[in-house]
Amino acid sequence: MNEIITTPIISTPVKTGATNTETYEYLVYYFFGFLEILLTFRLILKIAGASLTSGFVRFIYTVTSIFTMPFDGIFRKAVAPGMEAVSIFEPGTMVAIIVYILIAWGIVKLIRISSGEQQDQ
């Protein structure tokens, strides 16, 4: 009276790597994420009144200036002179941060649409 009951084994697919579409998405997010970090550094350094004698500060300002240039002049810069440093608030840098986030999101959406792959909701 020994009966062997067998049940079917259900297999689930296991993802072993990124698809080409995902790889492109990761690259876009990596590039724009790095740019966002640099722009945030710029914003903080300007507000803190960082000295231009520092190589790091000059590097950040030089690298990010090309990305903030289109947004300069949208709003006035707020300048607060202090005892040792001049604090500058650049609204254009904040606008740049927001615009580049939206551009990254838009590029990723276009990559997903053009890939023709089934999209998760």
N, CA, C and O of each residue as an XYZ file, in Angstrom:
484
protein
N       0.803     -1.178      0.000
C       0.000      0.000      0.000
C       0.857      1.257      0.000
O       0.406      2.312      0.448
N       2.008      1.166     -0.464
C       2.852      2.348     -0.578
C       2.584      3.009     -1.919
O       2.944      2.504     -2.982
N       1.948      4.140     -1.820
C       1.694      4.898     -3.031
C       2.667      6.062     -3.105
O       2.933      6.727     -2.104
N       3.174      6.293     -4.248
C       4.068      7.424     -4.462
C       3.261      8.517     -5.148
O       2.724      8.347     -6.243
N       3.204      9.624     -4.464
C       2.465     10.757     -5.017
C       3.478     11.718     -5.609
O       4.395     12.168     -4.921
N       3.316     12.021     -6.839
C       4.233     12.958     -7.498
C       3.488     14.231     -7.815
O       2.345     14.222     -8.272
N       4.160     15.304     -7.562
C       3.602     16.607     -7.921
C       4.551     17.250     -8.922
O       5.769     17.099     -8.822
N       3.996     17.952     -9.866
C       4.877     18.577    -10.856
C       5.721     19.691    -10.216
O       5.257     20.429     -9.348
N       6.915     19.779    -10.656
C       7.815     20.831    -10.179
C       7.597     22.069    -11.042
O       7.651     22.024    -12.270
N       7.351     23.161    -10.354
C       7.123     24.415    -11.066
C       8.450     25.161    -11.125
O       9.087     25.407    -10.101
N       8.841     25.505    -12.305
C      10.105     26.233    -12.437
C       9.806     27.715    -12.690
O       8.868     28.080    -13.399
N      10.616     28.511    -12.101
C      10.495     29.945    -12.317
C      11.748     30.445    -12.998
O      12.855     30.005    -12.685
N      11.576     31.357    -13.922
C      12.768     31.878    -14.602
C      13.617     32.710    -13.645
O      13.096     33.466    -12.825
N      14.912     32.557    -13.767
C      15.852     33.302    -12.939
C      16.636     34.244    -13.841
O      17.207     33.836    -14.852
N      16.649     35.485    -13.456
C      17.360     36.482    -14.243
C      18.841     36.425    -13.883
O      19.206     36.542    -12.713
N      19.687     36.247    -14.885
C      21.118     36.119    -14.617
C      21.905     37.363    -15.002
O      23.060     37.500    -14.598
N      21.330     38.251    -15.751
C      22.054     39.459    -16.156
C      21.107     40.495    -16.703
O      19.921     40.232    -16.900
N      21.634     41.664    -16.944
C      20.831     42.763    -17.463
C      20.669     42.628    -18.975
O      21.578     42.185    -19.677
N      19.515     43.012    -19.449
C      19.295     43.049    -20.892
C      20.028     44.270    -21.457
O      20.505     45.120    -20.705
N      20.111     44.343    -22.767
C      20.756     45.499    -23.392
C      20.038     46.791    -23.024
O      20.672     47.812    -22.756
N      18.712     46.734    -23.015
C      17.925     47.917    -22.653
C      18.254     48.367    -21.245
O      18.469     49.555    -21.001
N      18.295     47.428    -20.321
C      18.616     47.770    -18.932
C      20.025     48.324    -18.808
O      20.268     49.231    -18.012
N      20.942     47.794    -19.575
C      22.312     48.299    -19.536
C      22.363     49.762    -19.966
O      23.049     50.572    -19.344
N      21.637     50.098    -21.029
C      21.579     51.497    -21.478
C      20.925     52.384    -20.427
O      21.368     53.505    -20.179
N      19.869     51.868    -19.815
C      19.203     52.633    -18.755
C      20.158     52.898    -17.597
O      20.215     54.013    -17.079
N      20.904     51.879    -17.193
C      21.859     52.033    -16.093
C      22.925     53.059    -16.447
O      23.320     53.859    -15.600
N      23.396     53.044    -17.694
C      24.412     54.013    -18.120
C      23.878     55.440    -18.072
O      24.573     56.355    -17.629
N      22.643     55.625    -18.529
C      22.027     56.956    -18.492
C      21.893     57.425    -17.054
O      22.264     58.552    -16.724
N      21.359     56.555    -16.195
C      21.197     56.932    -14.793
C      22.542     57.165    -14.101
O      22.652     58.037    -13.239
N      23.560     56.395    -14.472
C      24.880     56.586    -13.886
C      25.450     57.954    -14.278
O      25.926     58.696    -13.419
N      25.402     58.288    -15.568
C      25.942     59.559    -16.037
C      25.208     60.731    -15.391
O      25.834     61.634    -14.837
N      23.880     60.710    -15.465
C      23.118     61.824    -14.914
C      23.178     61.856    -13.386
O      23.128     62.933    -12.791
N      23.283     60.706    -12.754
C      23.451     60.670    -11.306
C      24.759     61.317    -10.884
O      24.804     62.068     -9.910
N      25.824     61.021    -11.623
C      27.126     61.630    -11.348
C      27.058     63.140    -11.562
O      27.606     63.906    -10.770
N      26.392     63.564    -12.624
C      26.219     64.994    -12.889
C      25.416     65.660    -11.772
O      25.747     66.768    -11.351
N      24.378     65.001    -11.295
C      23.581     65.553    -10.198
C      24.416     65.720     -8.933
O      24.262     66.706     -8.211
N      25.287     64.774     -8.667
C      26.169     64.872     -7.493
C      27.097     66.072     -7.636
O      27.281     66.828     -6.682
N      27.685     66.254     -8.821
C      28.572     67.394     -9.049
C      27.823     68.717     -8.906
O      28.341     69.662     -8.311
N      26.611     68.789     -9.447
C      25.824     70.015     -9.340
C      25.422     70.298     -7.892
O      25.370     71.454     -7.473
N      25.144     69.253     -7.140
C      24.816     69.434     -5.722
C      26.034     69.943     -4.959
O      25.912     70.817     -4.100
N      27.210     69.397     -5.271
C      28.451     69.912     -4.671
C      28.610     71.396     -4.985
O      28.942     72.192     -4.106
N      28.370     71.762     -6.242
C      28.499     73.161     -6.643
C      27.573     74.045     -5.818
O      27.987     75.083     -5.303
N      26.312     73.624     -5.698
C      25.321     74.388     -4.958
C      25.749     74.573     -3.498
O      25.674     75.676     -2.956
N      26.193     73.496     -2.876
C      26.607     73.555     -1.472
C      27.857     74.414     -1.306
O      27.938     75.221     -0.380
N      28.829     74.246     -2.197
C      30.069     75.032     -2.098
C      29.797     76.522     -2.286
O      30.384     77.353     -1.593
N      28.911     76.862     -3.221
C      28.571     78.277     -3.437
C      27.864     78.859     -2.211
O      28.172     79.968     -1.775
N      26.922     78.108     -1.666
C      26.194     78.585     -0.488
C      27.140     78.737      0.707
O      27.012     79.673      1.496
N      28.085     77.810      0.829
C      29.021     77.855      1.950
C      30.117     78.896      1.753
O      30.876     79.177      2.680
N      30.207     79.466      0.563
C      31.229     80.472      0.287
C      32.619     79.875      0.199
O      33.581     80.457      0.701
N      32.731     78.715     -0.437
C      34.013     78.017     -0.554
C      35.030     78.873     -1.306
O      34.688     79.601     -2.238
N      36.275     78.768     -0.883
C      37.360     79.563     -1.452
C      37.822     79.002     -2.793
O      37.974     77.792     -2.955
N      38.039     79.890     -3.739
C      38.527     79.479     -5.059
C      39.991     79.081     -5.048
O      40.504     78.599     -6.058
N      40.666     79.268     -3.942
C      42.068     78.847     -3.875
C      42.178     77.334     -3.757
O      43.249     76.773     -3.988
N      41.097     76.674     -3.405
C      41.090     75.218     -3.297
C      40.973     74.597     -4.684
O      40.124     74.996     -5.481
N      41.812     73.638     -4.961
C      41.774     72.950     -6.247
C      40.476     72.197     -6.460
O      39.945     72.164     -7.571
N      39.966     71.596     -5.406
C      38.711     70.849     -5.506
C      37.559     71.777     -5.883
O      36.745     71.444     -6.745
N      37.493     72.925     -5.248
C      36.423     73.887     -5.528
C      36.526     74.376     -6.968
O      35.515     74.447     -7.668
N      37.726     74.712     -7.418
C      37.914     75.151     -8.811
C      37.512     74.052     -9.781
O      36.885     74.320    -10.806
N      37.876     72.802     -9.455
C      37.526     71.670    -10.312
C      36.002     71.542    -10.448
O      35.478     71.424    -11.556
N      35.305     71.566     -9.317
C      33.841     71.433     -9.341
C      33.215     72.574    -10.140
O      32.335     72.334    -10.967
N      33.651     73.803     -9.906
C      33.089     74.946    -10.631
C      33.373     74.853    -12.124
O      32.505     75.168    -12.938
N      34.570     74.426    -12.490
C      34.940     74.333    -13.907
C      34.123     73.258    -14.621
O      33.590     73.493    -15.706
N      34.028     72.085    -14.010
C      33.316     70.969    -14.642
C      31.824     71.265    -14.767
O      31.210     70.947    -15.785
N      31.246     71.871    -13.741
C      29.796     72.080    -13.749
C      29.361     73.353    -14.464
O      28.179     73.513    -14.769
N      30.289     74.255    -14.734
C      29.893     75.532    -15.342
C      29.229     75.344    -16.703
O      28.305     76.082    -17.044
N      29.684     74.372    -17.479
C      29.073     74.149    -18.799
C      27.640     73.639    -18.665
O      26.810     73.887    -19.540
N      27.346     72.929    -17.575
C      26.007     72.378    -17.386
C      25.048     73.389    -16.757
O      23.832     73.257    -16.896
N      25.586     74.398    -16.066
C      24.719     75.417    -15.464
C      24.565     76.642    -16.357
O      23.673     77.463    -16.140
N      25.429     76.768    -17.359
C      25.422     77.934    -18.236
C      24.053     78.222    -18.873
O      23.641     79.382    -18.902
N      23.337     77.213    -19.381
C      22.040     77.519    -19.999
C      21.009     78.080    -19.013
O      20.014     78.672    -19.431
N      21.237     77.900    -17.726
C      20.261     78.304    -16.726
C      20.678     79.559    -15.964
O      19.934     80.051    -15.115
N      21.866     80.075    -16.266
C      22.308     81.315    -15.632
C      21.428     82.460    -16.113
O      21.110     82.549    -17.299
N      21.046     83.317    -15.213
C      20.250     84.469    -15.569
C      18.753     84.251    -15.520
O      17.991     85.203    -15.689
N      18.308     83.022    -15.293
C      16.867     82.803    -15.168
C      16.360     83.539    -13.933
O      15.338     84.225    -13.973
N      17.091     83.384    -12.845
C      16.777     84.079    -11.604
C      18.016     84.822    -11.140
O      19.133     84.493    -11.540
N      17.823     85.800    -10.314
C      18.958     86.527     -9.741
C      19.672     85.660     -8.719
O      19.062     84.858     -8.012
N      20.978     85.845     -8.662
C      21.763     85.179     -7.631
C      21.626     85.973     -6.344
O      21.630     87.204     -6.364
N      21.505     85.277     -5.235
C      21.434     85.931     -3.930
C      22.834     85.900     -3.317
O      23.411     84.829     -3.129
N      23.366     87.059     -3.012
C      24.714     87.171     -2.465
C      24.612     87.687     -1.030
O      23.945     88.682     -0.748
N      25.301     86.969     -0.130
C      25.331     87.370      1.284
C      26.787     87.464      1.719
O      27.411     86.448      2.026
N      27.344     88.700      1.747
C      28.740     88.839      2.158
C      28.886     88.572      3.652
O      28.089     89.046      4.462
N      29.912     87.809      4.002
C      30.204     87.504      5.395
C      31.551     88.083      5.781
O      32.161     88.835      5.021
N      32.003     87.728      6.961
C      33.293     88.229      7.452
C      34.454     87.696      6.615
O      35.368     88.443      6.266
N      34.414     86.402      6.295
C      35.532     85.792      5.583
C      35.150     85.237      4.223
O      36.021     85.046      3.374
N      33.885     84.978      3.996
C      33.465     84.354      2.746
C      32.186     85.020      2.245
O      31.434     85.629      3.005
N      31.971     84.882      0.960
C      30.756     85.404      0.341
C      29.899     84.213     -0.051
O      30.294     83.392     -0.880
N      28.725     84.129      0.552
C      27.792     83.054      0.254
C      26.945     83.455     -0.947
O      26.386     84.551     -0.984
N      26.853     82.558     -1.933
C      26.088     82.833     -3.146
C      25.075     81.716     -3.347
O      25.432     80.540     -3.405
N      23.817     82.096     -3.453
C      22.776     81.122     -3.772
C      22.449     81.259     -5.245
O      22.024     82.324     -5.695
N      22.647     80.175     -6.006
C      22.399     80.170     -7.447
C      21.132     79.366     -7.763
O      21.185     78.138     -7.831
N      20.007     80.039     -7.953
C      18.792     79.310     -8.324
C      18.934     78.584     -9.657
O      18.289     77.561     -9.887
N      19.780     79.117    -10.532
C      20.007     78.465    -11.827
C      20.561     77.059    -11.675
O      20.251     76.175    -12.474
N      21.386     76.847    -10.645
C      21.927     75.515    -10.394
C      20.821     74.575     -9.945
O      20.803     73.406    -10.330
N      19.899     75.078     -9.133
C      18.774     74.237     -8.716
C      17.880     73.890     -9.908
O      17.394     72.764    -10.017
N      17.668     74.847    -10.786
C      16.880     74.582    -11.995
C      17.594     73.531    -12.846
O      16.952     72.631    -13.386
N      18.920     73.642    -12.968
C      19.700     72.672    -13.736
C      19.545     71.269    -13.159
O      19.381     70.304    -13.905
N      19.595     71.156    -11.848
C      19.441     69.845    -11.205
C      18.098     69.233    -11.575
O      18.025     68.058    -11.934
N      17.041     70.022    -11.489
C      15.693     69.520    -11.803
C      15.573     69.159    -13.281
O      15.016     68.117    -13.627
N      16.094     70.022    -14.148
C      16.001     69.773    -15.594
C      16.764     68.508    -15.972
O      16.266     67.713    -16.769
N      17.950     68.304    -15.425
C      18.731     67.109    -15.774
C      18.105     65.833    -15.225
O      18.253     64.770    -15.829
N      17.406     65.915    -14.090
C      16.659     64.748    -13.605
C      15.568     64.391    -14.612
O      15.384     63.221    -14.949
N      14.847     65.405    -15.087
C      13.770     65.164    -16.049
C      14.308     64.651    -17.386
O      13.688     63.799    -18.022
N      15.459     65.170    -17.810
C      16.066     64.693    -19.061
C      16.456     63.224    -18.935
O      16.202     62.437    -19.848
N      17.069     62.846    -17.814
C      17.451     61.446    -17.598
C      16.229     60.543    -17.627
O      16.237     59.491    -18.266
N      15.169     60.963    -16.925
C      13.940     60.179    -16.897
C      13.365     60.032    -18.314
O      12.932     58.947    -18.703
N      13.367     61.127    -19.075
C      12.840     61.093    -20.436
C      13.647     60.185    -21.355
O      13.073     59.445    -22.155
N      14.969     60.235    -21.248
C      15.821     59.374    -22.076
C      15.563     57.908    -21.756
O      15.465     57.081    -22.664
N      15.453     57.581    -20.473
C      15.189     56.191    -20.083
C      13.831     55.742    -20.604
O      13.694     54.610    -21.069
N      12.831     56.605    -20.534
C      11.515     56.248    -21.064
C      11.581     56.005    -22.576
O      10.955     55.074    -23.081
N      12.335     56.837    -23.295
C      12.493     56.634    -24.742
C      13.216     55.329    -25.054
O      12.865     54.634    -26.007
N      14.224     54.995    -24.252
C      14.941     53.726    -24.437
C      13.973     52.561    -24.245
O      13.979     51.607    -25.022
N      13.149     52.645    -23.215
C      12.187     51.565    -22.955
C      11.164     51.444    -24.077
O      10.823     50.339    -24.499
N      10.681     52.577    -24.554
C       9.687     52.551    -25.632
C      10.298     52.000    -26.915
O       9.676     51.180    -27.591
N      11.501     52.436    -27.256
C      12.118     52.016    -28.512
C      12.638     50.586    -28.476
O      12.905     50.002    -29.526
N      12.787     50.012    -27.285
C      13.308     48.645    -27.199
C      12.300     47.618    -27.651
O      12.681     46.545    -28.119
N      11.011     47.922    -27.521
C       9.982     46.979    -27.925
C       9.766     45.863    -26.924
O       8.971     44.960    -27.187
N      10.438     45.888    -25.795
C      10.267     44.859    -24.775
C       8.992     45.123    -23.983
O       8.513     46.253    -23.901
N       8.457     44.051    -23.404
C       7.276     44.182    -22.540
C       7.653     45.012    -21.343
O       8.656     44.739    -20.685
N       6.855     46.030    -21.051
C       7.154     46.947    -19.940
C       6.334     46.580    -18.724
O       5.152     46.251    -18.825
N       6.988     46.641    -17.555
C       6.281     46.448    -16.298
C       5.590     47.757    -15.944
O       6.115     48.838    -16.214
N       4.450     47.659    -15.359
C       3.708     48.863    -14.971
C       4.183     49.417    -13.686
O       3.661     50.430    -13.221
